[in-house]
Amino acid sequence: MKPVLNSRPNRCLCVLRPEGSKSCGGQVDASDAGYITTPGYPLEYPPHQNCRWVVTAPEPSQRLVLNFNPHFELEKLDCRYDYIEIRDGNSEKADLLGKHCSNIAPPAIISSGPVLLIRFVSDYAHQGAGFSLRYEIFKTGSDCSRNFTSQNGIIESPGFPDKYPHNLECSFIIIVPPAMDLTLTFLTFDLENDPLPGGEGDCKYDWLEVWDGLPQVSPLIGRYCGTKIPPEITSSTGILSLSFHTDMAVAKDGFSARYNMTHKEVSDTFHCSNALGLESGKISDAQITASSSFYDNTWLPRQARLNNNNNAWTPNEDSSKEFIQVDLHVLKVLTGI
């Protein structure tokens, strides 16, 4: 075992780490879009991490774009202890595009060339949920990815009604304001089909995925291909995400869909939805965090349940900046507590 020394002002810690402990990082080929996350995301990342990813586009003329999931949580303290650092090249000498921590996700980051260096560092204390980012080829001047916030509209595959291009990774996200319902209706649908009995297959070549919330971290409603029009889709979160993927061969006519936002009808006899799981124990202690605790092992975040037998959670200071947080692991829209 190798000793690992970590120190802060007036504090020192020596930890023995196994020789074969699993590392993170590596060389990443960006020919296909993908995701980079902290180890264990969205659960707490481990201490003593020094991860280094080099993301490379397949062509020297191409550029890269990074988009962060909003669920971003690294230790604060001026990014001295836990942080993610992005450089515009393949070494620590390349220009620094950003160094980030805290709980606010960075904006989109675009490289000037075909390579980005991503480095994640954590020390021995105060871990958070970490980060998840999507890397992909930056398509200059393309309408391939877009957010929709107007009350209704049309979403179409690139080039529609002509055949869509090859090698696309598009993201369409519809976001509705509070107290609104969201419905998506497909008008036409024609994507490359899998040559399997039944006509639908696993959609390995070209596909459209629809997520009830943000992509990859929310429930997947369905993955669609072929010519069968998907059913009408309603969001339970206030967000619908469409992820459109095409490969290098066989282009079809694509899809067209209409979305509509309508005001929720709330009657006088409105009842709350099913319990989220705080009282039943479905939500574990590890999912409950807070800005501080009054005394260690006395007033803890996990005690913030309505029917707690012991002392309930109490913050360290009487301040409006104190908070308690419950990670539901999927996106939920709450209209009351």
Secondary structure, DSSP 4 states (H G I P E B T S, - for coil): -EEEEEEETTEEEEEEE-TTPPP-EEEEETTS-EEEE-TTTTSPPPSS-EEEEEEE-SSTT--EEEEE-S--BB--GGGSSSEEEEESSSSTTSPEEEEE-BTS----EE-SSSEEEEEEE--SS----B-EEEEEE--TT--SSEEE-SSEEEEE-TTTTSPPPSS-EEEEEEE--TTEEEEEEEEEEE-PPP-STTS-TT--SSEEEEESSSTTTS-EEEEE-SSSPPPPEE-SSSEEEEEEE--SS----EEEEEEEEEE----TT-------STTTT-S-GGGEEES--SSTTTS-GGG-STT-SSPPP--SS--TT--EEE--SS----S--
